Amino acid sequence: MPLVTCVDVGSTFTKGVLVDTLDGSLVATAAHATTAATDVMQGLTAVCRALASHGEPTETLVCSSAGGGLRIAVVGQELEVSTEAGRRVALSAGGRVVHVSAGGLDPTGVRTLRAVAPDLVLLVGGTDGGNDTILLHNADALARARLRAPVVVAGNAEAADEVSRRLTATGRRHTVAANVVPRIGEISPDGARAAIRGAFLEHVIGGKGLSRGRAFADLVRAPTPDAVLAGVEVLADHLAGDVVVIDIGGATTDVYSVLTPRGEDAAIRRDVVGQLWHARTVEADLGMRWNAQGIVDAAQRERIPLPDSAIRYAARVAADPTLLAVSSADWASEQALAAAAATIAMRRHGRPGHPSEQPRPLADVQLVLGSGGVLRHSPDAVAAGVLAAVTSDHAGGWRVPTDARAGVDTAYLLFAVGLLAGTDPMAAQLLAARVLSAD
């Protein structure tokens, strides 16, 4: 049987699955603490060896969010159009947006950009054929800046050659992609997403000091969130319907949605930026361990009541992120915090990004899938309660799904589905069916 090993090298744990690509069956799973303090290949090798004991793979596919993942700075023209589009595209490409600037970069802006030390800069600005003054100014500023990060250019297509010439003149590493906002009200993510992924693989992953030698960099195919979004896309295609995935982590809560435009949405959008139909949002203040206090603070702002016991529990886990739930009281607090994190993250994902825009059209979502350790390792009632809080939240400024199925990616397969999508689409579809059958 043709076996493939898929591994996710996370900041805390390295998790792997062995998949039979002939029928999409899950042969084995393995996990090891990520060995970032020494060399991530140690933990990766341990996982691969454990999986190989169940059968020798023909291929090993790896994604990574170790070392802080992919840190992207977005430099744009105007805050509400190209810059916002760039931010959305950066998130959908698996990046963690660490800085956003709009308008012409001045010396202070360049110093601020350098201080955040991004792994990559996404330079956007202007519609195709529109004003290119600020785009060219920012290209000059980036060309002269003492930055090591490569640049992905995804602005006004008619100015792209001149932008590239100016960056080339100073030896700045860069890639030119299609404009993320070719016209007002339209967002085009695919070209920039592919360029960001390529820059990550070529320039970033090998430069994080995570491993000696080229073996790790040669194995990695994508940032983990990019692989997960690709997996959600396959899942939506297999289901022939809209899908939302809520990934509740120790530091952040991520929401992925893959939607098919219908009715008026399919014809014309009046939004300033345009709707990103395959999207990811990251809530850096909502995490079950390192940002547990952020959940408490955000719940208060959103008027979501939390029991006093959950508030005290949040303080405990924030002080000691290694603390695990052991008692029924602990799990009740875990459920309350996870439900609040998921609900707030979905509200932020669903709400319009600008007063002139519409909420994200989530009413027709057919599957709401949970992910993250708190859902995978909890009693069944905890996961069910967390997802029920999301699908019954009518006070958040977005339309909840009217008839959605809820489940959990208990075997943590979505990243593997996304990795397989790039090499064996049929196996990816088969594995996606396993996600549905196991939830």
Phi, psi and omega in degrees: 000134182284109184257145176229134175265130176240130184228137173248115178268099182268176181293328183251313181235148172255120188239137182224156175225147174252122188242135170275109186287347180289321181233002179075014182282151179269114184275318183198160174231158178203156179211154179206146175301134178295129186263052183293333182291338179244287180200121184298341179295335179296310178294320179297316179296321179298318179295315181296322178293319179298320180289323182295340177294345178260359180148140182282125179280155174271344183204149175236124181245133187228140167236162186212140168233016180292158179069027179089005179071205182260109183267116185244136170254134180254124177243117187228187186265301178234144191297321192270352182240272187295320182294317178295320177297318178298320179298315180296318181293320179300318178295318181292339178273005178094012182270158169256113185282112184258350181198140175226131174226146180232143181093182183291130177290126173252177182305322178295318179297322178293319178297319178297318179298316179297323185295328181280349175051061180290155173282334185205146175247128175259113182260118181230169176156130174080149170278166180297122181086359180275196181294131182244010186299310183289322178302314180291322176301314181291327175298317177298317181296318179290326179297324182271341187291149177274075180239139176268343186291138172291161182242133168255121182262121181218055180241202181319114186298328182287344177258359188299318181297319180290321175300314180298319180299317182291323177289323179295327184300332179251010178077017180290125177293129183203161175226138178259130179234173178295151181299133179287338176230078181296329177217153177301133180088001180233131177242132186235096190270340195298315182297314180293321178301315180295320180292321178297316179298317180296318179294323178300314183288322185277320190246333192262305191300325180280348184259008182271357180070025182278337184206149174275142180082184187260355189301314182294312180300325180288333181278327188290132182255338186190158165297145183305313181298329178293319177296320180295316179299319176299323177294321178295323178298317178295318180299316179296321179295318179295320181283339186059042181199175181282142184227140171236136176238131178246114182252106184264108183254183179286332182247328182222165169238119182254143175236130177244139173222136174237112188238153173250120181295139180228157176057229181299326179300326182285341184267297184209139178252140179260005182293152179299312183267322187107154183275132173266107190284334174246103194226157173222137171237149182237126177251099188284352179260004184240097179218146187285349179232283185296333181239035178297322178294329176298325176297315181299314181295316181292323178298322178296318179294325181273001181060042174257114184289139174238139176298150177303325180297323178290324178295318177294322179295320178300320178296322180295312183286331175295324178285331180221087184297347179276354182295135180244149177290134180233326184257168177296327177294321177299315182292328175296321177290320177302316180296317181297317180291317180295320178297319179294316180299314181294318181295314181294318179297320178291323176300314181293324179291322186275332183292152177294145180279348183213147182304333182274355184264167178263155173300156176296131186283089185253002185295333183265009179301131182264336182222126170249112186249129178266152176213172183106151185302323182296332178269324182288327188252006182267164169303150185306323183295330180293309180299316180298319180294322179296312182290327177295326178297324180288312187283353177247014183273097182260011185246013189257004178086014175219156182274118181288155178300140183276335184208058185264141169277142179242144179197182182228138174282074190295329181268000182054068184251344188300321179298322180292322175302316180295320178295318180292333182302330181277345183238328183213081185304324180293318177297323178298318178297318180296319180290326176299323177297329177292324177301315181292321183285338184265348186288000000 
